[in-house]
């Protein structure tokens, strides 16, 4: 039962994780809210790499008429996939023992697998076949969530979103830079979204708000169905 092991959770560990999240440029608000709920009642914690993923998950859930916090579902950004072992230590079987789910980029799948194994949530042993992440509620984006959205929406639609934000001229200047000239349009769009603090989070929301609900990227659709 969630919260049954709350007495064994070190408050200093929670404070340290909050500091790690803030140092990575994120907010620890969801982390603290999830921990507070886990001490009192069952809940679900969705571990994501950063705040742009959090924004996308929350936006799509709201568009589907869901109130995740009201349902006891907390989308917690970790400040990077390499921190997953620490978050699993807090919320996993040896911590609060809540129901878990997650979303990661393809390049960070290994970190998620290793963290889940160490927490006792995946197969162990060199001879073991790779376990099914989706069966545990963890879903992998190819290559990342922004890439999933750009592929579904198409470059033209994404450029119109950028134009609606008043950033088309900035984007056009960006793609003329020698480092990006000649790159596929999809890659240029992807890189542009990560060039300024806060921009990636904003477009995480905007892309999720623009996608047709019948064409939600597979990893996000799987995650929302799980929780």
C-alpha positions in Angstrom: 0.0 0.0 0.0 1.3 3.5 -0.9 2.5 5.3 2.1 3.0 2.2 4.2 6.7 2.6 4.1 6.8 6.4 4.5 8.4 6.1 7.9 11.5 4.6 6.2 11.9 7.5 3.7 14.7 9.8 4.8 13.5 13.4 4.6 17.1 14.5 3.7 16.9 12.3 0.6 13.7 14.2 -0.5 15.4 17.5 0.2 18.5 16.4 -1.8 16.4 15.3 -4.8 14.5 18.6 -4.7 17.9 20.4 -4.8 19.1 18.2 -7.7 15.9 19.0 -9.7 16.2 22.7 -9.1 19.9 22.7 -10.0 19.0 21.1 -13.3 16.8 24.1 -14.1 13.6 22.4 -13.2 10.9 22.8 -10.5 10.6 20.5 -7.5 7.0 21.3 -7.0 5.7 18.1 -8.5 8.2 16.1 -6.5 7.2 17.6 -3.2 3.5 17.3 -4.0 3.9 13.6 -4.9 5.9 12.9 -1.7 3.3 14.6 0.4 0.5 12.6 -1.2 2.5 9.3 -0.9 2.8 9.8 2.8 -1.0 9.9 3.1 -2.6 7.8 0.4 -2.1 5.6 -2.7 -1.0 7.5 -5.8 0.8 7.1 -9.1 4.1 8.9 -9.9 5.1 9.4 -13.5 8.9 9.9 -13.9 9.9 12.1 -16.8 13.3 13.5 -17.8 12.4 17.2 -17.8 9.8 19.8 -17.6 9.0 19.9 -21.3 7.9 16.2 -21.0 5.9 17.2 -17.9 4.2 20.0 -19.9 3.3 17.7 -22.7 1.9 14.9 -20.5 -0.2 17.4 -18.5 -1.5 19.2 -21.6 -2.6 16.0 -23.4 -4.2 14.6 -20.2 -6.2 17.9 -19.8 -7.3 17.8 -23.4 -8.7 14.3 -22.7 -10.7 15.7 -19.8 -8.5 14.3 -17.1 -7.3 16.0 -13.9 -4.2 14.1 -13.1 -3.5 15.5 -9.6 -7.1 15.1 -8.7 -6.7 11.4 -9.7 -3.6 11.1 -7.6 -1.3 11.0 -10.6 1.9 13.2 -10.3 4.1 13.9 -13.3 7.6 14.4 -11.8 10.5 15.8 -13.8 13.8 14.4 -12.6 16.3 16.8 -14.1 17.7 14.2 -16.3 17.4 10.4 -16.9 20.6 9.7 -14.9 18.8 10.6 -11.7 16.2 7.8 -12.1 17.8 5.5 -9.6 17.5 8.1 -6.8 13.8 8.8 -7.7 13.1 5.1 -7.8 14.7 4.8 -4.4 12.3 7.4 -3.1 9.1 6.3 -4.7 9.8 2.6 -5.5 9.5 -0.6 -3.4 12.1 0.5 -0.9 10.6 3.9 -0.5 7.0 5.0 -0.6 6.1 2.0 -2.7 3.7 3.9 -5.0 2.5 2.8 -8.5 5.1 4.0 -11.0 5.2 4.9 -14.7 7.6 6.9 -16.8 8.7 8.4 -20.2 12.2 8.6 -21.5 14.2 9.4 -24.7 15.6 6.5 -26.7 19.2 7.5 -25.8 18.4 7.3 -22.1 16.6 3.9 -22.2 19.7 2.2 -20.8 19.6 4.4 -17.7 15.9 3.6 -17.1 16.5 -0.1 -17.5 19.4 -0.1 -15.1 17.5 2.0 -12.6 14.5 -0.3 -12.7 16.6 -3.4 -12.3 18.4 -1.9 -9.3 15.1 -1.1 -7.7 13.9 -4.6 -8.2 11.4 -3.8 -10.8 12.9 -5.4 -13.9 14.8 -8.6 -14.8 18.3 -9.1 -13.5 21.2 -11.2 -14.6 23.5 -11.1 -17.7 21.6 -13.9 -19.3 18.2 -12.4 -18.9 16.5 -11.2 -22.0 15.7 -7.4 -22.1 12.5 -6.9 -20.1 9.4 -5.1 -21.5 9.5 -1.5 -20.2 6.0 -0.9 -21.4 4.8 -3.8 -19.2 6.1 -1.8 -16.2 4.5 1.4 -17.4 7.6 3.0 -18.9 7.6 4.2 -22.5 10.4 5.2 -24.8 10.3 8.1 -27.3 12.2 7.9 -30.6 14.4 9.9 -30.5 12.6 12.1 -27.9 9.2 13.6 -27.4 9.7 16.6 -29.5 10.9 14.4 -32.4 7.7 12.3 -32.0 5.5 15.4 -32.2 7.4 16.9 -35.2 7.1 13.7 -37.1 3.4 13.5 -36.6 2.6 17.2 -37.1 5.0 17.7 -40.0 7.5 20.5 -40.4 5.0 22.9 -42.0 2.6 22.7 -39.1 5.4 23.1 -36.5 6.7 26.2 -38.4 3.3 27.7 -38.2 3.3 27.2 -34.5 6.6 29.0 -34.3 5.2 31.8 -36.4 2.2 32.1 -34.1 4.7 32.6 -31.2 6.3 35.5 -33.0 9.6 33.5 -33.5 9.6 32.8 -37.2 12.3 35.4 -37.9 14.4 34.1 -35.1 14.0 30.6 -36.5 14.9 31.7 -40.0 18.1 33.3 -38.6 18.9 30.2 -36.7 18.7 27.9 -39.7 21.0 30.1 -41.7 23.8 29.6 -39.2 26.7 27.4 -40.6 26.2 24.8 -37.9 22.6 24.2 -39.0 22.5 25.1 -42.7 21.7 22.0 -44.7 20.3 20.0 -41.8 16.9 18.3 -42.4 14.0 20.7 -41.5 12.9 18.3 -38.8 16.3 18.5 -37.1 16.4 22.3 -37.4 13.1 22.6 -35.7 14.1 20.1 -33.0 17.3 22.0 -32.3 15.7 25.4 -32.3 13.3 24.4 -29.5 16.2 23.7 -27.2 18.2 26.9 -27.9 16.8 29.1 -25.1 15.9 28.5 -21.5 12.1 27.9 -21.2 11.6 27.5 -24.9 11.6 23.7 -24.8 9.0 23.7 -22.0 6.7 26.1 -23.9 6.9 24.1 -27.0 6.2 20.9 -25.1 2.9 22.4 -24.2 2.2 23.9 -27.7 3.0 20.7 -29.6 0.8 18.6 -27.3 -2.0 21.2 -27.7 -1.7 21.1 -31.5 -1.6 17.3 -32.1 -4.8 15.6 -33.2 -6.1 13.4 -30.3 -6.4 10.6 -32.7 -2.7 10.9 -33.6 -1.0 11.1 -30.2 2.6 9.8 -30.3 2.6 6.1 -29.3 4.7 6.5 -26.1 2.4 9.3 -24.8 -0.7 7.4 -25.7 0.6 4.3 -23.9 1.6 6.3 -20.8 -1.8 8.0 -20.5 -3.6 4.7 -21.0 -1.4 3.2 -18.2 -2.2 5.9 -15.7 
